[in-house]
Amino acid sequence: MGIPNNAHASRWEAVLSNIPTIGDTVISQDLYNLYIKGVTIPDTSINMINSDFRDYTYLTPGTRGNTEYFQLLIEFAVSEDMSNYYNFLQLMQMTRFEESSKEQRLKDLNINKISVFFKDNQKRKTSVMDFKNCFLTNLSSLSLIYGSREEIIFTATFTYQEVLLIK
């Protein structure tokens, strides 16, 4: 087996498994998956614990379960009718003001899985990172500049409970 090439920042794809429904509105996955511009994969850290043994102190990794949730940032281009931003904003407001119906509990307003696929130079999928049980926790402001022809970009911050790396 040869040595693999370097990974390139443009060789990836992200896919949201579902978008929580808002009322009776059916939301197209393409409204989000086709507008993804960037993903920031968070750092991972382990808490260290000071251990004392016979007048000697040493560090050991913390072995307790993960009590902190990490954040995944995804940049989206705003769709022409702004519906992808508006739907996320509506979801945030429903969550914030607890406006869910009896059939739809607040804990169900999550995205089951966000997958980030990594690709080789021939655009074949080589591995995937699956972020599971993701909740939208922050929606960035929109920067509107008169006379500008640049795409409008917003960032959605998701808190996730588990990440799996699949090769």
Secondary structure, DSSP 8 states (H G I E B T S, - for coil): --------TTSEEEEES----BTTB---THHHHTTEEEEE-------EEEEEETTEEEEEE--S---S-EEEEEEEE--TT-HHHHHHHHHHHHHHTT---SSS-GGGSSEEEEEEEEE-TT--EEEEEEEEEEEEEEE------TT--S--EEEEEEEESEEEEE-
